Amino acid sequence: MELKKISHKLTVCKVADIAEINTTSDFYFIGKTDEELSLVCKTEDTPMKTIERDDGWKCFRIQGVLDFSLIGILSKISGILAKNEIGIFAVSTYNTDYILVKEENFEKALKVLEEEGYTVV
């Protein structure tokens, strides 16, 4: 399985108002529930007003379009990283999964995944 490094530095945050989000950016995820409005975005695109924020994330994605019938892909990756004491923040889209890792663990994460047979591009 192929993993693609995403070059952006990312921030995970909570915002009060969707109007604060730069929806013209080419990379962001919004999650809204009855309890919160969460945003993952390029650090430079983080809204000025956040309720909480956590900077210092990098990510990679699983390349290709994942069929919904595939089982355990994210579980296997997160298990390998957990065994190596690397925490993640995962985001799924219709096509694939994105795995965020703190910057200081990013290269280690990619290395252990390569050792487990993943290809990193």
N, C-alpha and C positions, 0 to 999 in steps of 0.2 A: 504494500500500500504506500502511496506517495503523499508526503506532507509538504506543504508549501509555506515557507516563512513569509510573514507579512512584515514589511519594513517599519510600519508606524509604531511610535510610542503611544500607548493607550492609557486612558483613564476610565475607571468605573465609578459612576456617581448616581446620586439620587437628586432629582430636580422637582421643584414644585409646580412648574408650568411648562407645558410642551412648547409654548411660544419662545422659550429660552433656548431651544435646541436649534442648531444650525443644520437645517435639513437640506441645504445645498451642498454640504460636504459629501465627498465620494465614499466615506466609510463611517458608518455608525449603526448601532443597534438600539432600538427602543423597546422596553418591556413595560407594559402598564397593567396593573391589577387593581383590585379594590383597595389595596393597601399602599401602593407606591408607584412611582414613575421612575424607572431605572434607565440609565443611558450608559453605553459603552461607546467611546468616541476617541478620535485622535486627541492627544493631550492638548494640542494647540487650539482645538475646537471646543474645549470644555466651556460650558456656560459660566459667566461671571458669578451668577447666583446658583449655588448648589446647596442642598441640605447636608449632604455628606459627599466626600470624594476620596478616591484612593488612586493615586498616580503610580507609575512605574511598572506598567504591564506591557508585555509583548505577546504576539500570538502567531500561531500557524493554523492552517486549515487542512482538512483532509481533501485532497484533490479529487475532482470529478463529482458527478452527481450520484448521491447515495440513494439507492432504492429503499423505500420504507420497509421492505421485507427483510433487509439486512439487520442482523441482531448482534449486539455486543461490541460494535466497533468502538464507540466512545468508552464503554466499560473496560475494554482491554487496554486502551491507551491510558485511561485514568488509573487503572490498576498498576501498570508499569511505573507510572510517575509516582504514585503513592508509595510503592515499594521502595522507591529511591528518595522518599521524603520531599517530594515536590508537589506543592499544592496547585490546584488549577481553578479557573473560572471558565466554564464552558457556555457557549452560545450556539444554538442550532438555528439554521435557516431551512427553508424548504429544500434546498439542494444538498447541504452538507453541514459539518460541524466545525466550529472554530474553538480552539483551546488556547486560553490566555494563561500565561505563566509570568510570575514576577521577573523583572529584568535580570536580577542577579542569579536566577535559576534557568534562564532561557537556554543558554548553550548547553548546560548539563542535561536539560530535558531532551534536547534534540540528539545529543550524543547517546543517551541511554536508549532512546527509541531507535536510532540507527543500529545499535548493538542488538536490538530485538528484531531486526530485519526490515524496518521501515526505511524508505528512501526519502531524504530531505532535499528539496530543491529551493 
